[in-house]
Amino acid sequence: WIEIDHGNGEIATYGHLKYSSITVQEGTKVSKNQAIAQVGSSGWSTGAHLDFRLKVNGKHENPAQYVTAVSNQYFN
Protein backbone atom coordinates (compact mmCIF):
# COMPACT_ATOMS: atom_id res chain seq x y z
CA TRP A 1 0.00 0.00 0.00
CA ILE A 2 0.91 3.66 -0.32
CA GLU A 3 -0.11 6.44 2.03
CA ILE A 4 -0.14 10.01 0.78
CA ASP A 5 -0.36 12.90 3.21
CA HIS A 6 -2.33 15.65 1.48
CA GLY A 7 -1.96 18.07 4.38
CA ASN A 8 -4.77 19.53 6.48
CA GLY A 9 -5.07 16.18 8.31
CA GLU A 10 -5.99 14.28 5.11
CA ILE A 11 -4.20 10.97 4.50
CA ALA A 12 -5.15 8.72 1.57
CA THR A 13 -4.25 5.03 1.50
CA TYR A 14 -4.05 3.08 -1.76
CA GLY A 15 -3.98 -0.69 -1.30
CA HIS A 16 -3.96 -3.95 -3.28
CA LEU A 17 -1.35 -2.63 -5.68
CA LYS A 18 0.39 -4.70 -8.33
CA TYR A 19 3.47 -6.43 -6.96
CA SER A 20 6.63 -4.33 -7.52
CA SER A 21 4.76 -1.56 -9.37
CA ILE A 22 5.19 1.23 -6.82
CA THR A 23 7.07 4.10 -8.45
CA VAL A 24 7.47 6.39 -5.42
CA GLN A 25 9.43 6.15 -2.17
CA GLU A 26 8.85 7.51 1.30
CA GLY A 27 9.23 11.28 1.26
CA THR A 28 8.58 11.62 -2.49
CA LYS A 29 6.51 14.67 -3.40
CA VAL A 30 3.78 13.66 -5.86
CA SER A 31 1.68 15.70 -8.26
CA LYS A 32 -1.95 15.48 -9.33
CA ASN A 33 -2.46 12.68 -11.90
CA GLN A 34 1.05 11.31 -11.32
CA ALA A 35 1.22 7.51 -11.55
CA ILE A 36 2.29 6.11 -8.18
CA ALA A 37 1.62 2.39 -8.80
CA GLN A 38 -0.50 -0.02 -10.79
CA VAL A 39 -3.71 -1.61 -9.57
CA GLY A 40 -3.30 -5.26 -8.68
CA SER A 41 -4.86 -8.27 -7.07
CA SER A 42 -3.81 -9.72 -3.76
CA GLY A 43 -5.09 -12.15 -1.17
CA TRP A 44 -8.23 -14.06 -2.17
CA SER A 45 -9.45 -11.47 -4.70
CA THR A 46 -10.69 -12.62 -8.09
CA GLY A 47 -9.42 -9.65 -10.04
CA ALA A 48 -7.52 -6.39 -10.00
CA HIS A 49 -9.03 -3.67 -7.82
CA LEU A 50 -8.02 -0.69 -5.70
CA ASP A 51 -8.65 -0.36 -1.99
CA PHE A 52 -8.86 3.42 -1.44
CA ARG A 53 -9.26 4.73 2.08
CA LEU A 54 -9.26 8.26 3.42
CA LYS A 55 -8.63 9.52 6.93
CA VAL A 56 -9.35 13.10 7.92
CA ASN A 57 -7.89 14.12 11.27
CA GLY A 58 -7.41 10.44 12.13
CA LYS A 59 -11.01 9.43 11.35
CA HIS A 60 -12.00 7.26 8.38
CA GLU A 61 -14.25 9.17 5.97
CA ASN A 62 -16.25 8.20 2.89
CA PRO A 63 -13.83 9.08 0.05
CA ALA A 64 -16.75 9.70 -2.35
CA GLN A 65 -17.29 13.00 -0.53
CA TYR A 66 -13.76 14.12 -1.46
CA VAL A 67 -13.11 12.80 -4.97
CA THR A 68 -14.83 13.17 -8.33
CA ALA A 69 -15.11 10.81 -11.30
CA VAL A 70 -12.24 11.01 -13.79
CA SER A 71 -12.10 10.55 -17.52
CA ASN A 72 -11.40 7.09 -18.92
CA GLN A 73 -8.22 8.50 -20.47
CA TYR A 74 -6.35 7.21 -17.40
CA PHE A 75 -7.65 3.66 -17.71
CA ASN A 76 -6.58 2.56 -21.20
C-alpha positions as CSV (number, residue, x, y, z in Angstrom):
1,W,0.0,0.0,0.0
2,I,0.9,3.7,-0.3
3,E,-0.1,6.4,2.0
4,I,-0.1,10.0,0.8
5,D,-0.4,12.9,3.2
6,H,-2.3,15.6,1.5
7,G,-2.0,18.1,4.4
8,N,-4.8,19.5,6.5
9,G,-5.1,16.2,8.3
10,E,-6.0,14.3,5.1
11,I,-4.2,11.0,4.5
12,A,-5.2,8.7,1.6
13,T,-4.2,5.0,1.5
14,Y,-4.1,3.1,-1.8
15,G,-4.0,-0.7,-1.3
16,H,-4.0,-4.0,-3.3
17,L,-1.3,-2.6,-5.7
18,K,0.4,-4.7,-8.3
19,Y,3.5,-6.4,-7.0
20,S,6.6,-4.3,-7.5
21,S,4.8,-1.6,-9.4
22,I,5.2,1.2,-6.8
23,T,7.1,4.1,-8.5
24,V,7.5,6.4,-5.4
25,Q,9.4,6.2,-2.2
26,E,8.8,7.5,1.3
27,G,9.2,11.3,1.3
28,T,8.6,11.6,-2.5
29,K,6.5,14.7,-3.4
30,V,3.8,13.7,-5.9
31,S,1.7,15.7,-8.3
32,K,-2.0,15.5,-9.3
33,N,-2.5,12.7,-11.9
34,Q,1.0,11.3,-11.3
35,A,1.2,7.5,-11.6
36,I,2.3,6.1,-8.2
37,A,1.6,2.4,-8.8
38,Q,-0.5,0.0,-10.8
39,V,-3.7,-1.6,-9.6
40,G,-3.3,-5.3,-8.7
41,S,-4.9,-8.3,-7.1
42,S,-3.8,-9.7,-3.8
43,G,-5.1,-12.1,-1.2
44,W,-8.2,-14.1,-2.2
45,S,-9.5,-11.5,-4.7
46,T,-10.7,-12.6,-8.1
47,G,-9.4,-9.6,-10.0
48,A,-7.5,-6.4,-10.0
49,H,-9.0,-3.7,-7.8
50,L,-8.0,-0.7,-5.7
51,D,-8.7,-0.4,-2.0
52,F,-8.9,3.4,-1.4
53,R,-9.3,4.7,2.1
54,L,-9.3,8.3,3.4
55,K,-8.6,9.5,6.9
56,V,-9.3,13.1,7.9
57,N,-7.9,14.1,11.3
58,G,-7.4,10.4,12.1
59,K,-11.0,9.4,11.4
60,H,-12.0,7.3,8.4
61,E,-14.3,9.2,6.0
62,N,-16.3,8.2,2.9
63,P,-13.8,9.1,0.0
64,A,-16.8,9.7,-2.3
65,Q,-17.3,13.0,-0.5
66,Y,-13.8,14.1,-1.5
67,V,-13.1,12.8,-5.0
68,T,-14.8,13.2,-8.3
69,A,-15.1,10.8,-11.3
70,V,-12.2,11.0,-13.8
71,S,-12.1,10.5,-17.5
72,N,-11.4,7.1,-18.9
73,Q,-8.2,8.5,-20.5
74,Y,-6.3,7.2,-17.4
75,F,-7.7,3.7,-17.7
76,N,-6.6,2.6,-21.2
